[in-house]
Amino acid sequence: MEKIIEETTKRLFKSLQQKIKKIEQTISSVETLVNDDATSSLSFSDSDEDVQIVNTKDKKQPTT
């Protein structure tokens, strides 16, 4: 009985360790994406390009 408990515990800890590793990888990926996004946002704010706003009017189509 004790042997079964030990083996089950080992399997559970191994599974838990794998899940923790996946979570850490996911967190790392998300942090990288957030940092990349923040960097690209900063590059937009430093841009000297002009922004043109176009005012569009709704054109009504004639009814038949």
C-alpha positions, 0 to 999 in steps of 0.5 A: 500500500505504501509503495502505491502511495509513493508512486502516485505521489511521484506521478502527481508531483511530476504532473504538477511540476510540468503544469507549473513549467507550462504556466511559467512559459505562458507568463513569460510569453505574455510578459514578452508580448506586453513589453513588445507592445509597450515598445511599439506604442512608444515608437508611435508616440515618438513619430514625427509623421502627421496624422490626417483626419478625414471627415466623411459624410453619410451619403443617402442612396435614393430610394426606388 
